């Protein structure tokens, strides 16, 4: 992957000097598709086929009555889900997380979510008249294809690549910063944490806790580092890509943390799972609190399964949902019963902010053990952590 990154950086001057302005979008799509094909020749058929199918279905939905269009949307979503499951369970390739099984194709997890969002928005009538080449260029855009950010179609296709020296310089700096985060800081943190996790019984409880903090920080540096590289590389080619992380470990509760962690993914979870599920349940007569709690459970369980189709990711997703329910519902209701002065102190005090931030990060770090390994091993690690 590093060789591909350096090749993409080296290709940028030729792109600006040789490719005519009117062909830059198409040229970048062709170059991205060629690079992905060189990495894995099977991706050519997969990406062209998914794009052609998505293009055809969206056109058919737009030309159909609402009920029939929703049926076609549902069928296409089922096919995307089948592709996702096949990719997660059917391969022996490298995976992003240590407890994942192998993958068949690179980038399919993000491809499926982006295509699903377009299908839903088309069925809702908010996306119209998308050219095939615009859709292909958006789906295969090399900087964001492997690991995000999940750029929205409308935001991407409205941009016209124009060379800006300042933007290019900032992009190059962002790439260097991302490489340091992902390949140096995250790598060595992960190595140390793995050494603790591989033999937890040999370490003190404090070391076990520090290893979980290290794992959480490693995931942040890894994922945000790759987002930095993607945003920086896109800037070299004249595209402004959405931010994906905004200092999540400096937030005082889990809701705020998730609002700033992998933000393009959490936007998908909010728009296409949490809001629709909770609103539908409310319309069916569920109490607001129960509907919101159910929406959080559905969204975060899906988030866990999106990362890996195994029970440890289900548990991790449920733990995130429980934390979000605590902050958004239970703690909120408790706060309404407290004296106003105590609530004002909690909201304004730096001591309270620091304490709540530490609790939030600790909860997130403790739950990260279920990202690292299976449920049994994670439970044994936590028992050693509390001295049981």
C-alpha positions as CSV (number, residue, x, y, z in Angstrom):
1,X,0.0,0.0,0.0
2,X,2.9,2.4,0.7
3,X,4.2,1.8,-2.8
4,X,0.8,2.8,-4.2
5,X,0.7,5.9,-2.0
6,X,4.1,7.0,-3.2
7,X,3.1,6.3,-6.8
8,X,-0.1,8.4,-6.4
9,X,2.0,11.3,-5.0
10,X,4.5,11.0,-7.8
11,X,1.7,10.9,-10.4
12,X,0.1,14.2,-9.2
13,X,2.4,16.6,-11.2
14,X,1.8,14.7,-14.4
15,X,-1.9,14.8,-13.7
16,X,-2.0,18.6,-13.5
17,X,0.4,19.2,-16.4
18,X,-0.8,16.6,-18.9
19,X,-4.5,16.0,-18.3
20,X,-6.8,18.7,-19.9
21,X,-9.1,20.5,-17.5
22,X,-12.3,19.0,-19.0
23,X,-11.0,15.4,-18.6
24,X,-9.6,15.6,-15.1
25,X,-12.6,14.0,-13.3
26,X,-12.7,11.2,-15.8
27,X,-8.9,10.9,-15.9
28,X,-8.8,10.6,-12.1
29,X,-11.6,7.9,-12.2
30,X,-9.6,5.9,-14.8
31,X,-6.4,6.2,-12.9
32,X,-8.1,5.2,-9.6
33,X,-9.7,2.2,-11.3
34,X,-6.4,1.2,-12.9
35,X,-4.5,1.4,-9.6
36,X,-7.1,-0.8,-7.8
37,X,-7.0,-3.2,-10.7
38,X,-3.2,-3.5,-10.4
39,X,-3.7,-4.2,-6.7
40,X,-6.3,-6.9,-7.4
41,X,-7.4,-7.6,-11.0
42,X,-10.8,-8.9,-9.7
43,X,-11.7,-5.4,-8.5
44,X,-12.2,-4.2,-12.1
45,X,-15.1,-6.4,-12.7
46,X,-16.5,-5.9,-9.2
47,X,-16.4,-2.1,-9.2
48,X,-17.7,-1.7,-12.8
49,X,-20.4,-4.3,-12.1
50,X,-21.5,-2.7,-8.8
51,X,-21.5,0.8,-10.4
52,X,-23.5,-0.4,-13.4
53,X,-26.0,-2.2,-11.2
54,X,-26.3,0.8,-8.9
55,X,-26.8,3.2,-11.8
56,X,-29.4,1.0,-13.4
57,X,-31.4,0.5,-10.2
58,X,-31.3,4.2,-9.3
59,X,-32.6,5.1,-12.8
60,X,-35.3,2.4,-12.5
61,X,-36.4,3.7,-9.0
62,X,-36.6,7.3,-10.4
63,X,-38.8,6.1,-13.3
64,X,-41.1,4.0,-11.1
65,X,-44.0,4.6,-8.7
66,X,-43.1,5.0,-5.0
67,X,-44.2,1.6,-3.9
68,X,-42.4,-0.3,-6.7
69,X,-39.3,1.9,-6.3
70,X,-39.1,1.1,-2.6
71,X,-39.4,-2.6,-3.5
72,X,-36.5,-2.3,-5.9
73,X,-34.5,-0.4,-3.3
74,X,-35.1,-3.1,-0.7
75,X,-34.0,-5.9,-3.2
76,X,-30.9,-4.0,-4.1
77,X,-30.0,-3.5,-0.4
78,X,-30.4,-7.2,0.1
79,X,-27.9,-7.9,-2.7
80,X,-25.5,-5.4,-1.2
81,X,-25.9,-7.1,2.2
82,X,-25.1,-10.5,0.5
83,X,-22.0,-9.0,-1.1
84,X,-20.9,-7.7,2.3
85,X,-21.4,-11.0,4.1
86,X,-19.6,-12.9,1.3
87,X,-16.7,-10.5,1.5
88,X,-16.4,-10.8,5.3
89,X,-16.8,-14.6,5.5
90,X,-15.4,-15.9,2.3
91,X,-11.8,-14.7,2.1
92,X,-8.4,-15.2,3.4
93,X,-7.0,-11.7,2.7
94,X,-5.8,-9.1,5.2
95,X,-8.3,-7.5,7.6
96,X,-8.3,-4.1,9.3
97,X,-8.8,-5.4,12.8
98,X,-6.9,-8.3,14.5
99,X,-10.1,-10.2,15.4
100,X,-11.6,-10.1,11.9
101,X,-11.7,-13.0,9.5
102,X,-10.1,-12.6,6.1
103,X,-11.6,-10.4,3.4
104,X,-12.3,-11.4,-0.2
105,X,-12.0,-7.9,-1.7
106,X,-10.4,-4.7,-0.5
107,X,-12.8,-1.8,0.4
108,X,-16.1,-3.6,0.0
109,X,-17.3,-2.7,3.5
110,X,-17.2,1.0,2.6
111,X,-18.4,0.4,-1.0
112,X,-21.6,-1.3,0.3
113,X,-22.4,1.5,2.7
114,X,-21.9,4.2,0.1
115,X,-24.0,2.4,-2.4
116,X,-26.7,1.7,0.2
117,X,-26.9,5.4,1.0
118,X,-27.4,6.3,-2.6
119,X,-30.1,3.7,-3.0
120,X,-32.0,5.1,0.0
121,X,-31.6,8.7,-1.0
122,X,-32.8,7.9,-4.5
123,X,-35.9,6.2,-3.1
124,X,-36.5,9.2,-1.0
125,X,-36.2,11.5,-4.0
126,X,-33.2,13.5,-2.8
127,X,-30.8,12.3,-5.5
128,X,-31.5,12.8,-9.1
129,X,-29.8,12.6,-12.5
130,X,-26.4,11.1,-11.6
131,X,-24.1,10.4,-14.6
132,X,-22.6,6.9,-14.7
133,X,-19.0,8.3,-14.8
134,X,-19.7,10.6,-11.8
135,X,-21.0,7.5,-9.9
136,X,-18.0,5.4,-10.9
137,X,-15.5,8.2,-10.1
138,X,-17.0,8.7,-6.7
139,X,-17.1,5.0,-5.8
140,X,-13.5,4.2,-7.0
141,X,-11.8,7.4,-5.9
142,X,-8.5,6.0,-4.8
143,X,-7.8,8.1,-1.7
144,X,-11.0,7.2,0.0
145,X,-11.8,3.8,-1.5
146,X,-9.9,1.5,0.9
147,X,-10.9,2.9,4.3
148,X,-12.9,6.2,4.0
149,X,-13.8,8.8,4.8
150,X,-17.2,8.0,3.2
151,X,-17.6,11.1,1.1
152,X,-21.2,11.9,0.1
153,X,-22.0,11.6,-3.6
154,X,-23.4,15.1,-4.0
155,X,-20.5,16.7,-2.2
156,X,-18.0,14.8,-4.4
157,X,-19.6,15.4,-7.8
158,X,-20.1,19.1,-7.2
159,X,-16.4,19.6,-7.0
160,X,-14.2,20.5,-10.0
161,X,-10.5,19.7,-9.6
162,X,-8.5,22.9,-9.8
163,X,-4.8,23.2,-8.9
164,X,-4.2,25.2,-5.7
165,X,-0.6,25.3,-4.5
166,X,-1.6,26.0,-0.9
167,X,-4.2,23.2,-0.9
168,X,-1.6,20.8,-2.4
169,X,1.0,21.8,0.2
170,X,-1.5,21.3,3.0
171,X,-2.4,18.0,1.5
172,X,1.2,16.8,1.4
173,X,1.7,17.9,5.1
174,X,-1.5,16.0,6.0
175,X,-0.1,12.8,4.3
176,X,3.1,13.0,6.3
177,X,1.2,13.6,9.5
178,X,-1.0,10.6,8.8
179,X,1.9,8.4,8.0
180,X,3.5,9.2,11.3
181,X,0.3,8.5,13.2
182,X,-0.6,5.3,11.4
183,X,2.8,3.7,10.7
184,X,4.9,4.8,13.7
185,X,2.8,5.8,16.7
186,X,-0.1,3.3,16.1
187,X,2.4,0.5,15.1
188,X,4.5,0.7,18.2
189,X,1.6,1.3,20.6
190,X,0.0,-1.8,19.1
191,X,3.1,-3.9,19.4
192,X,3.4,-3.1,23.1
193,X,-0.3,-3.6,23.8
194,X,-0.2,-7.0,21.9
195,X,2.7,-8.1,24.1
196,X,0.6,-7.5,27.2
197,X,-2.6,-9.0,25.7
198,X,-0.8,-12.2,24.5
199,X,0.1,-13.1,28.1
200,X,-2.2,-11.1,30.4
201,X,-1.7,-13.3,33.5
202,X,2.0,-12.2,33.5
203,X,1.2,-8.5,34.0
204,X,-0.1,-6.4,36.9
205,X,-3.6,-4.9,36.8
206,X,-2.3,-1.4,36.1
207,X,-0.5,-2.7,33.1
208,X,-3.6,-4.5,31.8
209,X,-5.5,-1.3,32.0
210,X,-2.8,0.7,30.3
211,X,-2.8,-1.8,27.5
212,X,-6.5,-1.2,26.9
213,X,-5.9,2.5,26.8
214,X,-3.0,1.8,24.3
215,X,-5.3,-0.3,22.2
216,X,-8.0,2.4,22.1
217,X,-5.4,5.1,21.2
218,X,-3.8,2.7,18.6
219,X,-7.2,2.4,16.9
220,X,-7.7,6.1,16.9
221,X,-4.2,6.8,15.5
222,X,-4.5,4.1,12.9
223,X,-8.0,5.0,11.6
224,X,-7.5,8.8,11.8
225,X,-4.0,8.5,10.3
226,X,-5.4,6.7,7.2
227,X,-8.1,9.4,7.1
228,X,-5.4,12.1,7.2
229,X,-3.6,10.3,4.3
230,X,-6.9,10.1,2.3
231,X,-7.8,13.7,2.9
232,X,-4.2,14.8,2.0
233,X,-4.0,12.7,-1.1
234,X,-7.3,14.0,-2.3
235,X,-6.1,17.6,-1.8
236,X,-3.2,16.9,-4.1
237,X,-5.7,16.2,-6.8
238,X,-7.9,19.2,-6.1
239,X,-10.6,17.5,-4.0
240,X,-11.8,18.6,-0.5
241,X,-12.8,15.5,1.4
242,X,-14.9,15.6,4.6
243,X,-13.1,15.3,8.0
244,X,-13.5,12.0,9.8
245,X,-12.2,12.5,13.3
246,X,-12.3,15.5,15.6
247,X,-10.3,14.8,18.8
248,X,-12.9,12.2,20.1
249,X,-10.9,11.4,23.3
250,X,-11.3,15.0,24.5
251,X,-15.1,14.7,24.8
252,X,-16.9,14.4,28.1
253,X,-19.4,11.7,27.2
254,X,-19.9,8.8,24.8
255,X,-22.4,10.7,22.7
256,X,-19.9,13.5,22.0
257,X,-17.2,10.9,21.5
258,X,-19.1,9.1,18.8
259,X,-20.2,12.4,17.2
260,X,-16.5,13.0,16.5
261,X,-15.2,9.4,15.9
262,X,-15.3,8.1,12.3
263,X,-17.8,10.9,11.6
264,X,-18.8,9.8,8.1
265,X,-19.6,6.3,9.4
266,X,-21.6,7.7,12.4
267,X,-23.5,9.9,10.0
268,X,-24.6,6.8,8.1
269,X,-25.6,5.1,11.3
270,X,-27.6,8.1,12.4
271,X,-29.4,8.8,9.1
272,X,-30.2,5.3,7.9
273,X,-30.6,3.3,11.1
274,X,-31.0,5.3,14.3
275,X,-33.4,8.0,13.1
276,X,-35.6,5.7,10.9
277,X,-35.9,3.0,13.5
278,X,-36.6,5.3,16.5
279,X,-39.1,7.4,14.5
280,X,-41.0,4.3,13.2
281,X,-41.3,2.9,16.7
282,X,-42.6,6.2,18.0
283,X,-45.2,6.3,15.2
284,X,-46.3,2.8,16.4
285,X,-46.9,4.1,19.9
286,X,-43.6,3.3,21.6
287,X,-42.6,5.7,24.4
288,X,-39.9,8.1,23.2
289,X,-37.2,6.8,25.5
290,X,-37.8,3.1,24.5
291,X,-37.8,4.0,20.8
292,X,-34.6,5.9,21.1
293,X,-33.0,3.1,23.1
294,X,-34.1,0.6,20.5
295,X,-32.7,2.8,17.7
296,X,-29.3,3.0,19.5
297,X,-29.2,-0.8,19.9
298,X,-30.0,-1.4,16.3
299,X,-27.5,1.2,15.0
300,X,-24.6,0.2,17.2
301,X,-25.1,-3.6,16.9
302,X,-25.0,-3.0,13.1
303,X,-21.8,-1.0,13.6
304,X,-20.3,-3.9,15.5
305,X,-21.3,-6.4,12.8
306,X,-20.0,-4.1,10.1
307,X,-16.6,-4.3,11.7
308,X,-16.8,-8.1,11.9
309,X,-19.4,-10.9,11.7
310,X,-18.7,-12.5,15.1
311,X,-20.1,-12.4,18.6
312,X,-17.3,-10.2,20.0
313,X,-18.3,-7.4,17.7
314,X,-21.9,-7.8,18.7
315,X,-21.0,-7.4,22.3
316,X,-18.8,-4.4,21.5
317,X,-21.7,-2.8,19.6
318,X,-24.2,-3.5,22.5
319,X,-21.7,-2.0,25.0
320,X,-21.6,1.2,22.8
321,X,-25.4,1.3,22.7
322,X,-25.7,0.9,26.4
323,X,-23.2,3.8,27.0
324,X,-25.1,6.0,24.5
325,X,-28.5,5.1,26.2
326,X,-27.0,6.0,29.6
327,X,-25.8,9.4,28.4
328,X,-28.8,10.3,26.2
329,X,-31.6,9.0,28.4
330,X,-30.8,7.8,31.9
331,X,-28.2,10.4,32.9
332,X,-30.3,13.1,31.3
333,X,-33.3,12.1,33.4
334,X,-31.2,11.9,36.6
335,X,-29.9,15.4,35.9
336,X,-33.4,16.8,35.8
337,X,-33.9,15.7,39.4
338,X,-30.7,17.3,40.7
339,X,-30.5,20.9,42.1
340,X,-29.9,23.4,39.3
341,X,-26.7,24.6,41.0
342,X,-25.2,21.1,40.9
343,X,-26.2,20.7,37.2
344,X,-24.6,24.1,36.4
345,X,-21.4,23.1,38.2
346,X,-21.2,19.8,36.3
347,X,-21.6,21.5,33.0
348,X,-19.1,24.4,33.6
349,X,-16.5,23.0,36.0
350,X,-13.2,21.9,34.5
351,X,-12.8,19.3,37.2
352,X,-16.1,17.8,36.2
353,X,-15.2,18.0,32.5
354,X,-11.9,16.2,33.2
355,X,-13.5,13.5,35.4
356,X,-16.3,12.8,32.9
357,X,-13.8,12.7,30.0
358,X,-11.6,10.2,31.9
359,X,-14.7,8.0,32.6
360,X,-15.7,8.2,28.9
361,X,-12.3,7.2,27.6
362,X,-12.0,4.4,30.2
363,X,-15.4,3.0,29.2
364,X,-14.4,3.1,25.5
365,X,-11.0,1.5,26.2
366,X,-12.5,-1.3,28.3
367,X,-15.0,-2.1,25.6
368,X,-12.1,-2.2,23.0
369,X,-11.1,-5.6,24.4
370,X,-14.0,-7.1,22.4
371,X,-12.5,-5.6,19.2
372,X,-9.2,-7.3,19.8
373,X,-10.3,-10.9,20.4
374,X,-13.2,-13.3,21.0
375,X,-15.7,-13.1,23.8
376,X,-14.1,-15.7,26.0
377,X,-10.6,-14.3,25.8
378,X,-12.0,-10.8,26.4
379,X,-13.9,-12.0,29.5
380,X,-10.7,-13.6,30.9
381,X,-8.8,-10.4,30.3
382,X,-11.4,-8.4,32.2
383,X,-11.5,-10.8,35.1
384,X,-7.7,-10.5,35.5
385,X,-8.1,-6.7,35.3
386,X,-10.4,-6.6,38.3
387,X,-8.5,-9.3,40.1
388,X,-11.2,-12.0,39.9
